[in-house]
């Protein structure tokens, strides 16, 4: 196949750092204002002298004063009275049942985020997500350090197939509004496959290319996400770019236990130089699972070429160690 594109072979400098993926209530009372007691005049009281003070203590004849607090008769307020027609009232109620009080309003149910996990061949897991109240929402799926973003459809449904990276696979489904769910699946055949994944965020599209058993570039055995050629392994792309702060990933899977031959699979990472990413540093992360070994994670820093290389492809051949295949 003739590829009409310039390929920049960069096997040189790239930063790869090892890393692991993941009142006091005021008790003060209002200010109390202390008032000094007003001085009280001291009065001296003497008893009246009947012989000399009769005029001072004479009773006054007070007339024309009405003490309102001493009214003996309080007018009764007017009352509205309706004639009680007992017979008519009883007749009108005859045969009428009292209506039972209505139940309080029931809150709308069914807005929880439901999820199921089903194990598929090639150590994959299908996630079926149902969020009927959250149609068209951004969803981030986390699994063993891998993270990518998807979008629910108009009915809030989402189905996605994820290559498992652990035997006891745990998947965290998280919506931007804080809603979500957690599901698990047991992937018993994981040991039969080798996996290489690259994940990133930002204005770049990284591609995982695998050339199985010495395959030529563009020929049979050259496997990548958009390739028409067939190989023993396969590359899947995870994530959508039409979301806010998209997280993307590509995962290559090779069935090591079923290869039936010895050899190597050469792994390279490619990225197209565009006006959005030229002359920029792109952060990424690789995840590698080989046989029954532990999952290995590395942080990567990709220095993109200057903008005069727009349209070219940056090819990184030594970023990920080639797979060593031994027939079993």
LUMMARBA-233011 format. One record per residue (C-alpha): residue in one letter; x, y, z. Coordinates in steps of 0.2 Angstrom, whole numbers, padded with zeros to 4 digits, always signed. Example, Ala and Ser with C-alpha at 12.3 -4.5 7.8 and 13.67 -1.06 7.14 Angstrom:
% LUMMARBA-233011
a+0062-0022+0039;s+0068-0005+0036;
This chain:
% LUMMARBA-233011
x+0000+0000+0000;x+0007+0017-0005;x+0006+0030+0009;x+0007+0047+0003;x+0013+0055+0019;x+0029+0060+0026;x+0034+0050+0041;x+0046+0058+0054;x+0055+0044+0063;x+0059+0050+0080;x+0067+0036+0091;x+0076+0049+0101;x+0072+0059+0116;x+0056+0057+0125;x+0053+0059+0143;x+0046+0044+0151;x+0044+0044+0170;x+0039+0030+0180;x+0022+0033+0189;x+0008+0025+0196;x-0009+0029+0187;x-0021+0036+0201;x-0086+0139+0325;x-0082+0141+0334;x-0099+0147+0338;x-0097+0164+0346;x-0103+0163+0364;x-0102+0181+0367;x-0118+0188+0371;x-0124+0205+0365;x-0115+0219+0374;x-0124+0222+0390;x-0126+0240+0394;x-0125+0243+0412;x-0136+0258+0419;x-0132+0265+0435;x-0147+0267+0446;x-0154+0284+0446;x-0152+0292+0463;x-0168+0291+0473;x-0172+0305+0484;x-0174+0300+0502;x-0191+0306+0508;x-0196+0307+0526;x-0213+0303+0530;x-0222+0308+0546;x-0238+0303+0552;x-0252+0316+0551;x-0256+0326+0567;x-0275+0326+0569;x-0274+0342+0578;x-0264+0352+0566;x-0265+0344+0549;x-0283+0341+0547;x-0284+0353+0532;x-0270+0344+0523;x-0278+0327+0523;x-0296+0333+0519;x-0305+0322+0506;x-0308+0330+0489;x-0324+0329+0480;x-0319+0322+0463;x-0332+0322+0450;x-0333+0321+0430;x-0319+0308+0429;x-0322+0291+0421;x-0310+0277+0425;x-0310+0266+0410;x-0302+0251+0419;x-0316+0251+0431;x-0331+0248+0418;x-0342+0236+0426;x-0352+0232+0409;x-0342+0227+0393;x-0353+0228+0377;x-0354+0211+0369;x-0348+0210+0351;x-0360+0207+0337;x-0361+0189+0332;x-0366+0182+0315;x-0378+0168+0317;x-0384+0156+0304;x-0400+0147+0306;x-0396+0129+0308;x-0408+0118+0298;x-0403+0101+0306;x-0415+0091+0296;x-0409+0098+0279;x-0391+0096+0284;x-0393+0078+0289;x-0403+0075+0273;x-0390+0082+0262;x-0376+0071+0270;x-0386+0055+0268;x-0378+0043+0256;x-0362+0054+0254;x-0346+0045+0258;x-0332+0055+0266;x-0317+0056+0254;x-0301+0048+0260;x-0286+0060+0261;x-0275+0059+0246;x-0258+0051+0247;x-0244+0064+0247;x-0235+0067+0231;x-0223+0052+0226;x-0206+0058+0221;x-0201+0054+0203;x-0192+0037+0203;x-0180+0030+0190;x-0167+0043+0189;x-0153+0032+0196;x-0138+0027+0185;x-0139+0009+0182;x-0125-0002+0174;x-0122-0020+0170;x-0105-0028+0165;x-0105-0043+0153;x-0089-0053+0149;x-0085-0056+0131;x-0072-0066+0121;x-0054-0059+0120;x-0055-0054+0139;x-0066-0039+0135;x-0081-0032+0145;x-0097-0024+0138;x-0104-0010+0149;x-0122-0007+0147;x-0127+0010+0156;x-0144+0017+0158;x-0147+0035+0165;x-0164+0039+0158;x-0164+0057+0167;x-0147+0061+0159;x-0148+0060+0140;x-0134+0068+0131;x-0122+0069+0146;x-0103+0067+0147;x-0098+0051+0155;x-0081+0046+0161;x-0077+0027+0163;x-0062+0022+0174;x-0054+0005+0174;x-0037+0000+0182;x-0030+0017+0179;x-0037+0019+0161;x-0050+0033+0159;x-0060+0039+0144;x-0075+0050+0141;x-0091+0045+0132;x-0108+0053+0129;x-0125+0045+0133;x-0138+0045+0119;x-0155+0055+0120;x-0163+0042+0131;x-0148+0041+0143;x-0141+0025+0137;x-0123+0020+0133;x-0115+0003+0128;x-0096+0002+0126;x-0084-0013+0125;x-0068-0011+0136;x-0053-0022+0135;x-0050-0028+0153;x-0034-0024+0162;x-0037-0034+0178;x-0045-0051+0181;x-0056-0044+0194;x-0061-0030+0183;x-0069-0015+0192;x-0077-0001+0182;x-0082+0016+0188;x-0095+0026+0179;x-0095+0044+0183;x-0106+0058+0176;x-0101+0076+0178;x-0116+0080+0190;x-0108+0068+0202;x-0120+0053+0198;x-0113+0037+0194;x-0111+0018+0198;x-0099+0004+0200;x-0099-0013+0192;x-0087-0028+0192;x-0084-0043+0181;x-0072-0058+0183;x-0062-0060+0167;x-0054-0078+0169;x-0045-0078+0152;x-0036-0062+0154;x-0019-0071+0156;x-0020-0077+0138;x-0018-0060+0131;x-0005-0046+0130;x-0011-0028+0130;x-0003-0011+0127;x-0013+0005+0130;x-0010+0023+0127;x-0021+0036+0135;x-0020+0055+0133;x-0030+0072+0134;x-0028+0087+0123;x-0027+0092+0105;x-0019+0077+0098;x-0023+0060+0091;x-0011+0046+0096;x-0011+0030+0087;x-0005+0013+0092;x+0003+0003+0077;x+0007-0015+0079;x+0018-0024+0065;x+0016-0043+0069;x+0030-0055+0065;x+0039-0043+0054;x+0025-0037+0044;x+0028-0022+0032;x+0021-0005+0035;x+0003-0005+0027;x+0004-0024+0023;x-0005-0039+0031;x-0001-0040+0050;x+0001-0021+0051;x-0013-0018+0064;x-0020-0001+0069;x-0037+0007+0073;x-0041+0012+0055;x-0032-0002+0046;x-0041-0013+0034;x-0028-0026+0035;x-0031-0041+0047;x-0019-0048+0060;x-0019-0059+0075;x-0022-0044+0086;x-0033-0029+0086;x-0033-0011+0091;x-0048-0002+0098;x-0051+0016+0101;x-0060+0022+0117;x-0067+0039+0120;x-0076+0053+0110;x-0068+0070+0105;x-0084+0080+0105;x-0085+0082+0124;x-0078+0095+0136;x-0060+0090+0140;x-0060+0073+0131;x-0050+0059+0137;x-0045+0046+0124;x-0036+0030+0123;x-0031+0016+0111;x-0028-0002+0116;x-0019-0016+0107;x-0023-0034+0111;x-0013-0049+0105;x-0019-0067+0109;x-0002-0073+0115;x-0008-0090+0121;x-0015-0094+0104;x-0001-0087+0093;x+0006-0104+0088;x+0022-0097+0083;x+0037-0088+0090;x+0042-0070+0085;x+0040-0052+0090;x+0027-0039+0088;x+0034-0021+0085;x+0024-0008+0094;x+0025+0011+0089;x+0016+0026+0093;x+0011+0039+0080;x+0004+0057+0080;x+0000+0069+0067;x+0007+0086+0068;x-0007+0099+0067;x-0009+0118+0070;x-0017+0114+0087;x-0003+0103+0094;x+0013+0109+0085;x+0027+0115+0095;x+0018+0109+0111;x+0022+0096+0124;x+0009+0083+0125;x+0007+0072+0141;x+0001+0054+0139;x+0002+0038+0148;x+0006+0020+0143;x-0001+0004+0151;x+0006-0013+0148;x-0001-0030+0153;x+0010-0045+0148;x+0004-0062+0152;x+0001-0065+0170;x+0013-0051+0175;x+0007-0035+0184;x+0000-0020+0175;x+0014-0007+0171;x+0011+0011+0170;x+0022+0025+0163;x+0020+0044+0161;x+0025+0051+0145;x+0029+0068+0138;x+0029+0070+0119;x+0037+0086+0112;x+0029+0089+0096;x+0039+0097+0081;x+0038+0115+0076;x+0023+0121+0066;x+0032+0120+0049;x+0030+0101+0051;x+0011+0102+0050;x+0004+0088+0041;x+0018+0076+0045;x+0018+0061+0057;x+0028+0059+0072;x+0033+0041+0074;x+0040+0035+0091;x+0047+0017+0089;x+0056+0015+0105;x+0042+0021+0117;x+0035+0004+0121;x+0045-0012+0122;x+0040-0024+0108;x+0030-0040+0112;x+0040-0056+0113;x+0029-0070+0108;x+0033-0088+0112;x+0023-0103+0105;x+0014-0113+0118;
